[in-house]
Amino acid sequence: MVPPARAGFVVSKAIGNAVVRNKVQRRLRHLVRDRLDRLPAGSLVVVRALPGAGQAEYEALAHDLDAALQRLLRTPRRDPGGGAP
């Protein structure tokens, strides 16, 4: 059985104080939850909030997350071993 896709979050102090960081993390968690079904089963994704995320509107975060997921999903997979087939 393949585990479901999972996401982790990195929200540093560059975002703002604890209240702002928690708000950004809650927003990102909610946005990612609705989009996890787009990812292949077993995927592990780390979402790193950039400093502007503390002042960004919810819709802007959603747009940026969608753009990042589109780039991620259309990027061809690399061979983790680095060797030729």
C-alpha positions in Angstrom: 0.0 0.0 0.0 1.4 3.4 -1.0 1.1 6.1 1.6 -0.8 9.3 0.7 1.0 12.5 -0.3 2.2 14.6 2.6 3.3 18.2 3.1 5.5 20.0 5.6 5.9 23.7 6.2 8.8 26.0 6.9 7.7 29.4 8.2 10.8 31.2 9.6 11.0 34.3 11.8 11.6 36.4 8.6 7.9 36.1 8.0 7.0 38.1 11.2 6.2 37.5 14.8 4.6 34.3 16.1 1.0 35.4 15.4 1.9 36.2 11.8 3.8 33.0 11.3 1.0 30.9 12.7 -1.5 32.6 10.5 0.6 32.0 7.4 1.1 28.3 8.4 -2.7 27.9 8.9 -3.4 29.4 5.6 -0.8 27.3 3.8 -2.0 24.1 5.5 -5.6 24.8 4.4 -4.5 25.5 0.8 -2.3 22.5 0.6 -5.0 20.2 2.1 -7.2 21.0 -0.9 -4.4 20.3 -3.4 -2.8 17.1 -2.1 -4.9 15.0 -4.4 -3.0 16.5 -7.4 0.3 15.0 -6.1 1.3 11.4 -6.8 0.7 9.0 -3.9 3.7 8.8 -1.5 4.9 12.3 -2.4 6.6 14.4 0.2 6.4 18.2 -0.3 8.0 20.9 1.7 6.4 24.4 1.4 8.7 27.2 2.4 7.0 30.6 3.1 8.9 33.6 1.8 9.1 36.8 3.8 6.3 38.5 1.8 3.8 35.8 2.9 3.0 37.5 6.1 1.4 40.5 4.2 0.0 38.5 1.3 -3.7 38.1 0.8 -5.2 34.6 0.9 -5.8 34.6 -2.9 -2.2 35.6 -3.6 -0.9 32.7 -1.5 -3.3 30.3 -3.3 -2.1 31.6 -6.7 1.5 31.3 -5.8 1.0 27.8 -4.4 -0.8 26.7 -7.5 2.0 28.1 -9.7 4.6 26.2 -7.6 2.7 22.9 -7.8 2.3 23.3 -11.6 6.0 23.8 -11.9 6.7 20.8 -9.6 4.3 18.5 -11.5 5.6 19.3 -15.0 9.3 19.0 -14.0 10.7 15.6 -15.1 11.9 13.4 -12.3 15.6 13.1 -11.8 17.4 9.9 -11.1 18.3 10.1 -7.4 21.3 7.7 -8.1 22.7 10.1 -10.7 23.8 7.2 -12.9 22.9 6.3 -16.4 20.2 3.7 -17.0 
